[in-house]
Amino acid sequence: MTIVFRPKVDRWLAALLVGAFLSPWMLASWLSYRGEREVALVLVLVGGLDLFLVRALLWPMRYEVTPEAVIVRAGLVRLRVSYSRIQRIVTHHPLRNISLRALSFSLSLREALRIEYGRMRRPAWLVIAPEDPDAFLEAVARHDPALHRTRPRELVRIEKENGHETAGAVHARRLFGDDRT
């Protein structure tokens, strides 16, 4: 069963983006009024290209929790992260944790989640902001028994072999600050 989560959108960020996308057309109309039609036409084309790119790469955005993986859809982009690759999911503060490594599919700067997947030493990051982060984390934890809630908004992969945590799981607990072993 697939559970779909809508993104949380900060109103001020949405207003800023709308203003940024409307500014070429507003400037083009002013230049057209002043008689500079060639420059106005270029700005209309730039504004159209901006809207096309937003439509193709950003909107509509949704996060899907399927039985096999977490799927992030943003426009024509579709990113699939299988549960076996997820190392941890934690609260992400974009203004504090600025990283060029992180792919961000988030329109909220307050309540984002960072999915760390791939290798343990240098994981890839994916930043998302579901409307209900707690329900998202619960849905992910239901599909992968190795992902455990360690804090209110944190899932960490803890592997067990023969009833005991593996050395990698113990290392992960210490690395992520949950040393209850």
N, C-alpha and C positions, 0 to 999 in steps of 0.2 A: 504494500500500500504506500502510495506517495503522498507526503504531506507538503503542501506548498506554503511558504512564508513570504509575505510581502515585505518590502524594505521600509525601514523607518526613514522619513525624510524630514530634515530640519527645515522649518518654514523660511527662516532667514536665508539659508543656503539656497533653497529653491528660488526665492525672490531674487537673490544675487545672480543666479544662473540665467533666469528669465531676462533680467535686465541686460546681462552680458550678451545674450543672443538677440535681443531686440535693438541694441545700440547701433549695429551697422545699418539697419533699416531706418532708424530715426535720423542718423547722420546723413544717409542717402536722400531722405525726403527733404532735409534742410538744404543740402547741396543742390538738389534738383530745383528747389524753389529759387535758389540764387543763380540758376542757369548753368551749373556745372554738371551737365547730364552724363558725361563720360565717366567721371569719377563716381557719380551716384550709381551708375550701372555696375561698376566694379564692386562697390560696397554691397549692392543687392546680391550679386553673385557670391561674395564672401559670406554674407548672412545666410544664403541658401545652402552653401556648403557646410557651414557650422551646424545648421539644423539637420542636414542629412547625416552628418557624422554622429550627432547626438542620438538620432533615431537609430542609426545602424549599430552604434557601440554602447549605448547606455540605456535606452528605454525601449520596451518595458523591462523592468528588473524584478527578478524573483529568485528565491532560494528554495530548492526542493530537497527533501530528505526521502530517499528511496531505499529499498531493502539492500541495495548494493553500494550506494555512494551518496555523497552530498553533491548536488548539481547546482551551479550558480549560472543563471541565465541573465544576460544583460544585452538587449538588442539582439544582434546576430551572434554574439559571443556566447559560447557554452563551455563552461569549465567543469570537469568532473573530477572529484577527489574521492577515491575509494576509502572506506573506513580503515583498511589495513595500513594505509599510508599516513593517516592522521596521528600525530604525536600528542598534540594537545590543542585545546580551544580555550582561550582566555579573553578577559576584557581587554580591549585595545583603546588607548587614548591617543588619537591621531595627532593632537597638538604636543603631546609629550613623547610619543614613540614615533618620531618621523623616520621613515625608512624608504629608500628607493627600491629595496628588494620586495616590498609588499605590493601585491596587486590589490587594488582597492575597488570593491564593488559596493560602496557605501555612500549614502547621501546624508549621513548623520555624523557629526563630530563629537557627539556626547556618548552614545550607547552603541559602540561597535564591538564586534567580536573578531579576534584574530585566530584563524585556523592555521596551525603550523603543521606542515605535512612534509614527507620525504625523509631525508637522513636526519638522524638525531643531532649530530654535531653542527650542521648548518641547514636548518629546515627552510623551506620556502614558506612564505606567508601569504595568506589570502584574507583580506579584511572585508567583513560583511556587517550589515546592521539590520537584522530582522526586527519587525515590530515587537515581537515577544521573544526576547533572547532566552528566557528560562524555558519556555516550551520548545524552542529550537534545540537547546542543549539536552533536554529530556528525550526528545525524539531521536537525536543522534546516539545518546547513551543506550536507548532501547535496542538499536540495531547492532551495536558492537559491545559485547560484554567486557572487553578489555579496557574500554574507556570508562573511567570512574570519576565521579564528582568529588573533588578535593576541597573546593571552596564554593561559595555561592554561585559564581559565574565562571567556573573552571572545570574542564574535563581533562584528565591526563591518562595516557595509555599506561596500564600496569599489566604486564604479561605474567602469567603464572604457569609453572610447570610442576606437575606432581604436587599441587597444593601449596607450593612455595613461590614467592616472587622471584623472577629471574634477576640476574645481576644488573641487566639494563633497566629493569623496573625500579630497583633500589636506587640506581644512579639517577634515574629520572625524578624520583621523589626528592632526593637531595638537591638536585639541580634546580627543581622548580619550587623548592622551599617547603615541602611537605614531608619532613623526616619523622614519620611515625612508626618506623620499623623497629 
